[in-house]
């Protein structure tokens, strides 16, 4: 796939998992735009929410030069669509996480513009090292940041699925943004938490290293997550930077005028959601 001068190769896979009847995940991939959304809400509202959110973001595929202001406007449109979903009497309200990246240019230099709301994740595999680029908007991440939980303890905490920021809340949430230069042979991973609750980052990294083809890598990650338990929907998008950029130099700084990473989560209790729900990972 080609986004301006940059050439990308990608693969994607999704599965409802072993315990869910409906796949509430959605993904958007191609033309330099790669997102995963993990929906929540009763009466199939999560499936609708994730699809509508990514439909609202799909115009990014036709924008010649993406910047955060464009993304903010489209996120606001996605919020309006999700808030408009009817969940019926007793419905807990629809919502969805959104995470991913879009190719953006500053002074003709290509960057990944990372965007995140919620606890789905975006990773970057560079020079054999896997780094989580997104910051989880979740209660357990706040506890980890405060030094009250270890990363390992957070994986098994009973409130690990409670998100603090996502589309569908009463107020339009503010996405995190981060610019990272595109580097030849880097690999992008965008996934729902159905992957990360089953596989450690170390195992994810090994699968990505063992499978050069992005479609093979995406499919293998989903298969391993199912084999490990498949407790939630699982969606994986893998993207390779194959040509059109420089080598391994990542010394380029964040471009002037760009949004800087927001490392803070926003504590939003369940009472801020219609119907009082902010738990995408629990069974309906």
TIGUFI-550148 format. One record per residue (C-alpha): residue number from 1; chain; x, y, z. Coordinates in pm, whole numbers, plus 50000, padded with zeros to 5 digits. Last residue first. Layout:
REM TIGUFI-550148
(pt NUM; 'A'; (X; Y; Z))
...
***
This chain:
REM TIGUFI-550148
(pt 284; 'A'; (47717; 49138; 52834))
(pt 283; 'A'; (48049; 48987; 52930))
(pt 282; 'A'; (48320; 49212; 53063))
(pt 281; 'A'; (48604; 49352; 52855))
(pt 280; 'A'; (48446; 49679; 52756))
(pt 279; 'A'; (48398; 49801; 53113))
(pt 278; 'A'; (48298; 50165; 53122))
(pt 277; 'A'; (47933; 50127; 53209))
(pt 276; 'A'; (47712; 50356; 53417))
(pt 275; 'A'; (47395; 50356; 53206))
(pt 274; 'A'; (47522; 50655; 53015))
(pt 273; 'A'; (47883; 50685; 53114))
(pt 272; 'A'; (48019; 50942; 53362))
(pt 271; 'A'; (47910; 50723; 53655))
(pt 270; 'A'; (48170; 50465; 53557))
(pt 269; 'A'; (48435; 50697; 53686))
(pt 268; 'A'; (48656; 50905; 53459))
(pt 267; 'A'; (49015; 50953; 53569))
(pt 266; 'A'; (49193; 51109; 53273))
(pt 265; 'A'; (49519; 50939; 53190))
(pt 264; 'A'; (49837; 51137; 53178))
(pt 263; 'A'; (50120; 51077; 52930))
(pt 262; 'A'; (49988; 51318; 52672))
(pt 261; 'A'; (50244; 51305; 52393))
(pt 260; 'A'; (50320; 51639; 52229))
(pt 259; 'A'; (50097; 51788; 51961))
(pt 258; 'A'; (50297; 51923; 51671))
(pt 257; 'A'; (50373; 52290; 51617))
(pt 256; 'A'; (50736; 52220; 51544))
(pt 255; 'A'; (50802; 51861; 51448))
(pt 254; 'A'; (50895; 51609; 51720))
(pt 253; 'A'; (51265; 51546; 51686))
(pt 252; 'A'; (51442; 51351; 51415))
(pt 251; 'A'; (51697; 51122; 51578))
(pt 250; 'A'; (51529; 50807; 51450))
(pt 249; 'A'; (51798; 50720; 51197))
(pt 248; 'A'; (51758; 50356; 51092))
(pt 247; 'A'; (51725; 50404; 50719))
(pt 246; 'A'; (51535; 50670; 50531))
(pt 245; 'A'; (51187; 50658; 50388))
(pt 244; 'A'; (51016; 50550; 50064))
(pt 243; 'A'; (51036; 50178; 50120))
(pt 242; 'A'; (50902; 49879; 50317))
(pt 241; 'A'; (50749; 50026; 50633))
(pt 240; 'A'; (50563; 49723; 50766))
(pt 239; 'A'; (50212; 49724; 50914))
(pt 238; 'A'; (50049; 49464; 51141))
(pt 237; 'A'; (49679; 49492; 51236))
(pt 236; 'A'; (49542; 49266; 51511))
(pt 235; 'A'; (49191; 49211; 51645))
(pt 234; 'A'; (49088; 48975; 51925))
(pt 233; 'A'; (48744; 48959; 52086))
(pt 232; 'A'; (48769; 48850; 52448))
(pt 231; 'A'; (48853; 48544; 52657))
(pt 230; 'A'; (49051; 48374; 52382))
(pt 229; 'A'; (49222; 48141; 52628))
(pt 228; 'A'; (49587; 48101; 52525))
(pt 227; 'A'; (49489; 47913; 52208))
(pt 226; 'A'; (49275; 48208; 52099))
(pt 225; 'A'; (49561; 48450; 52165))
(pt 224; 'A'; (49797; 48222; 51971))
(pt 223; 'A'; (49565; 48217; 51669))
(pt 222; 'A'; (49526; 48595; 51676))
(pt 221; 'A'; (49902; 48644; 51690))
(pt 220; 'A'; (49954; 48393; 51409))
(pt 219; 'A'; (49706; 48569; 51181))
(pt 218; 'A'; (49868; 48908; 51230))
(pt 217; 'A'; (50219; 48772; 51174))
(pt 216; 'A'; (50117; 48580; 50862))
(pt 215; 'A'; (49953; 48893; 50724))
(pt 214; 'A'; (50261; 49100; 50803))
(pt 213; 'A'; (50502; 48860; 50627))
(pt 212; 'A'; (50831; 48844; 50817))
(pt 211; 'A'; (50694; 48604; 51082))
(pt 210; 'A'; (50943; 48514; 51357))
(pt 209; 'A'; (51015; 48871; 51467))
(pt 208; 'A'; (50646; 48956; 51509))
(pt 207; 'A'; (50589; 48630; 51695))
(pt 206; 'A'; (50883; 48706; 51926))
(pt 205; 'A'; (50757; 49057; 51999))
(pt 204; 'A'; (50412; 48930; 52091))
(pt 203; 'A'; (50568; 48673; 52323))
(pt 202; 'A'; (50772; 48938; 52504))
(pt 201; 'A'; (50473; 49174; 52520))
(pt 200; 'A'; (50286; 48902; 52704))
(pt 199; 'A'; (49998; 48722; 52536))
(pt 198; 'A'; (49640; 48666; 52654))
(pt 197; 'A'; (49535; 49003; 52797))
(pt 196; 'A'; (49734; 49174; 52521))
(pt 195; 'A'; (49550; 49014; 52232))
(pt 194; 'A'; (49190; 49070; 52346))
(pt 193; 'A'; (49311; 49415; 52440))
(pt 192; 'A'; (49258; 49529; 52083))
(pt 191; 'A'; (49555; 49560; 51851))
(pt 190; 'A'; (49771; 49789; 51639))
(pt 189; 'A'; (50124; 49668; 51560))
(pt 188; 'A'; (50365; 49878; 51351))
(pt 187; 'A'; (50684; 49733; 51207))
(pt 186; 'A'; (50997; 49934; 51128))
(pt 185; 'A'; (51185; 49820; 50819))
(pt 184; 'A'; (51262; 50175; 50700))
(pt 183; 'A'; (51195; 50439; 50962))
(pt 182; 'A'; (50888; 50659; 50992))
(pt 181; 'A'; (50941; 50942; 51239))
(pt 180; 'A'; (50734; 50934; 51560))
(pt 179; 'A'; (50463; 51192; 51636))
(pt 178; 'A'; (50238; 51140; 51937))
(pt 177; 'A'; (49875; 51221; 52002))
(pt 176; 'A'; (49652; 51129; 52296))
(pt 175; 'A'; (49283; 51175; 52227))
(pt 174; 'A'; (49064; 51416; 52426))
(pt 173; 'A'; (48726; 51272; 52514))
(pt 172; 'A'; (48400; 51442; 52409))
(pt 171; 'A'; (48202; 51469; 52731))
(pt 170; 'A'; (47928; 51225; 52830))
(pt 169; 'A'; (48143; 50925; 52741))
(pt 168; 'A'; (48077; 50743; 52413))
(pt 167; 'A'; (48429; 50743; 52272))
(pt 166; 'A'; (48682; 50632; 52529))
(pt 165; 'A'; (48877; 50752; 52834))
(pt 164; 'A'; (48900; 50600; 53181))
(pt 163; 'A'; (48870; 50235; 53087))
(pt 162; 'A'; (48779; 49958; 53330))
(pt 161; 'A'; (48909; 49628; 53190))
(pt 160; 'A'; (49185; 49573; 53448))
(pt 159; 'A'; (48938; 49609; 53732))
(pt 158; 'A'; (48986; 49256; 53872))
(pt 157; 'A'; (49370; 49291; 53848))
(pt 156; 'A'; (49537; 49008; 53657))
(pt 155; 'A'; (49746; 49197; 53401))
(pt 154; 'A'; (49790; 49484; 53650))
(pt 153; 'A'; (49984; 49257; 53884))
(pt 152; 'A'; (50239; 49192; 53608))
(pt 151; 'A'; (50278; 49562; 53535))
(pt 150; 'A'; (50333; 49625; 53904))
(pt 149; 'A'; (50067; 49799; 54106))
(pt 148; 'A'; (50065; 50091; 54351))
(pt 147; 'A'; (50352; 50280; 54188))
(pt 146; 'A'; (50129; 50571; 54089))
(pt 145; 'A'; (50184; 50496; 53719))
(pt 144; 'A'; (50083; 50134; 53781))
(pt 143; 'A'; (49768; 50246; 53964))
(pt 142; 'A'; (49680; 50482; 53679))
(pt 141; 'A'; (49741; 50197; 53436))
(pt 140; 'A'; (49502; 49983; 53641))
(pt 139; 'A'; (49224; 50239; 53608))
(pt 138; 'A'; (49257; 50254; 53231))
(pt 137; 'A'; (49356; 50494; 52956))
(pt 136; 'A'; (49647; 50282; 52837))
(pt 135; 'A'; (49938; 50484; 52696))
(pt 134; 'A'; (50013; 50426; 52328))
(pt 133; 'A'; (50363; 50370; 52193))
(pt 132; 'A'; (50426; 50027; 52346))
(pt 131; 'A'; (50780; 49936; 52248))
(pt 130; 'A'; (50900; 49620; 52076))
(pt 129; 'A'; (51275; 49590; 52015))
(pt 128; 'A'; (51426; 49408; 51716))
(pt 127; 'A'; (51563; 49719; 51549))
(pt 126; 'A'; (51217; 49879; 51567))
(pt 125; 'A'; (50887; 49715; 51660))
(pt 124; 'A'; (50632; 49986; 51734))
(pt 123; 'A'; (50321; 49919; 51942))
(pt 122; 'A'; (49965; 50051; 51943))
(pt 121; 'A'; (49722; 49939; 52210))
(pt 120; 'A'; (49356; 49908; 52300))
(pt 119; 'A'; (49310; 50056; 52645))
(pt 118; 'A'; (49117; 50374; 52571))
(pt 117; 'A'; (49164; 50665; 52332))
(pt 116; 'A'; (49480; 50675; 52121))
(pt 115; 'A'; (49624; 50845; 51814))
(pt 114; 'A'; (49976; 50798; 51677))
(pt 113; 'A'; (50092; 51026; 51397))
(pt 112; 'A'; (50356; 50818; 51225))
(pt 111; 'A'; (50588; 51057; 51052))
(pt 110; 'A'; (50695; 51131; 50697))
(pt 109; 'A'; (50923; 51433; 50634))
(pt 108; 'A'; (50789; 51673; 50371))
(pt 107; 'A'; (50818; 51967; 50613))
(pt 106; 'A'; (50589; 51775; 50849))
(pt 105; 'A'; (50401; 51484; 50697))
(pt 104; 'A'; (50145; 51243; 50841))
(pt 103; 'A'; (50102; 50866; 50804))
(pt 102; 'A'; (49819; 50755; 51031))
(pt 101; 'A'; (49836; 50560; 51353))
(pt 100; 'A'; (49626; 50343; 51579))
(pt 99; 'A'; (49390; 50337; 51874))
(pt 98; 'A'; (49017; 50376; 51928))
(pt 97; 'A'; (48818; 50253; 52228))
(pt 96; 'A'; (48444; 50222; 52198))
(pt 95; 'A'; (48122; 50316; 52370))
(pt 94; 'A'; (47754; 50238; 52379))
(pt 93; 'A'; (47529; 50290; 52678))
(pt 92; 'A'; (47427; 50057; 52956))
(pt 91; 'A'; (47101; 49951; 52794))
(pt 90; 'A'; (46813; 49922; 53040))
(pt 89; 'A'; (46560; 50022; 52781))
(pt 88; 'A'; (46716; 50022; 52433))
(pt 87; 'A'; (47076; 50074; 52327))
(pt 86; 'A'; (47017; 50365; 52090))
(pt 85; 'A'; (47340; 50489; 51932))
(pt 84; 'A'; (47359; 50868; 51910))
(pt 83; 'A'; (47652; 50897; 52148))
(pt 82; 'A'; (47855; 50681; 51910))
(pt 81; 'A'; (47782; 50905; 51615))
(pt 80; 'A'; (47857; 51225; 51806))
(pt 79; 'A'; (48184; 51081; 51937))
(pt 78; 'A'; (48287; 50984; 51584))
(pt 77; 'A'; (48228; 51340; 51465))
(pt 76; 'A'; (48440; 51470; 51754))
(pt 75; 'A'; (48708; 51217; 51659))
(pt 74; 'A'; (48692; 51352; 51303))
(pt 73; 'A'; (48752; 51708; 51421))
(pt 72; 'A'; (49038; 51600; 51647))
(pt 71; 'A'; (49196; 51404; 51360))
(pt 70; 'A'; (49195; 51707; 51133))
(pt 69; 'A'; (49347; 51919; 51410))
(pt 68; 'A'; (49613; 51651; 51467))
(pt 67; 'A'; (49755; 51690; 51114))
(pt 66; 'A'; (49707; 51487; 50796))
(pt 65; 'A'; (49846; 51603; 50464))
(pt 64; 'A'; (49676; 51459; 50154))
(pt 63; 'A'; (49351; 51367; 50330))
(pt 62; 'A'; (49166; 51088; 50147))
(pt 61; 'A'; (49240; 50804; 50388))
(pt 60; 'A'; (49162; 51036; 50678))
(pt 59; 'A'; (48801; 51025; 50556))
(pt 58; 'A'; (48781; 50683; 50732))
(pt 57; 'A'; (48769; 50832; 51082))
(pt 56; 'A'; (48388; 50852; 51097))
(pt 55; 'A'; (48361; 50498; 50960))
(pt 54; 'A'; (48605; 50395; 51230))
(pt 53; 'A'; (48377; 50527; 51502))
(pt 52; 'A'; (48064; 50386; 51338))
(pt 51; 'A'; (48211; 50034; 51327))
(pt 50; 'A'; (48332; 50045; 51688))
(pt 49; 'A'; (47997; 50174; 51812))
(pt 48; 'A'; (47785; 49928; 51612))
(pt 47; 'A'; (47970; 49623; 51747))
(pt 46; 'A'; (47958; 49769; 52095))
(pt 45; 'A'; (47585; 49836; 52072))
(pt 44; 'A'; (47510; 49465; 52019))
(pt 43; 'A'; (47229; 49490; 52276))
(pt 42; 'A'; (47466; 49589; 52557))
(pt 41; 'A'; (47769; 49816; 52544))
(pt 40; 'A'; (48136; 49808; 52447))
(pt 39; 'A'; (48333; 49838; 52125))
(pt 38; 'A'; (48703; 49779; 52062))
(pt 37; 'A'; (48835; 49997; 51779))
(pt 36; 'A'; (49150; 49931; 51577))
(pt 35; 'A'; (49311; 50187; 51348))
(pt 34; 'A'; (49553; 50201; 51054))
(pt 33; 'A'; (49558; 50483; 50797))
(pt 32; 'A'; (49833; 50514; 50534))
(pt 31; 'A'; (49606; 50422; 50244))
(pt 30; 'A'; (49502; 50097; 50413))
(pt 29; 'A'; (49352; 49960; 50733))
(pt 28; 'A'; (49044; 50030; 50946))
(pt 27; 'A'; (48960; 49777; 51216))
(pt 26; 'A'; (48652; 49672; 51411))
(pt 25; 'A'; (48603; 49487; 51740))
(pt 24; 'A'; (48260; 49398; 51880))
(pt 23; 'A'; (48283; 49038; 51757))
(pt 22; 'A'; (47962; 48871; 51872))
(pt 21; 'A'; (47906; 48535; 52044))
(pt 20; 'A'; (48193; 48584; 52287))
(pt 19; 'A'; (48372; 48319; 52493))
(pt 18; 'A'; (48617; 48157; 52253))
(pt 17; 'A'; (48735; 48462; 52063))
(pt 16; 'A'; (48535; 48685; 51826))
(pt 15; 'A'; (48818; 48682; 51573))
(pt 14; 'A'; (49016; 48943; 51378))
(pt 13; 'A'; (49312; 48943; 51140))
(pt 12; 'A'; (49503; 49213; 50955))
(pt 11; 'A'; (49799; 49241; 50718))
(pt 10; 'A'; (50009; 49531; 50597))
(pt 9; 'A'; (50276; 49644; 50353))
(pt 8; 'A'; (50363; 50012; 50340))
(pt 7; 'A'; (50526; 50228; 50074))
(pt 6; 'A'; (50591; 50593; 50162))
(pt 5; 'A'; (50604; 50844; 49878))
(pt 4; 'A'; (50237; 50951; 49921))
(pt 3; 'A'; (50072; 50674; 50122))
(pt 2; 'A'; (50120; 50352; 49927))
(pt 1; 'A'; (50000; 50000; 50000))
***
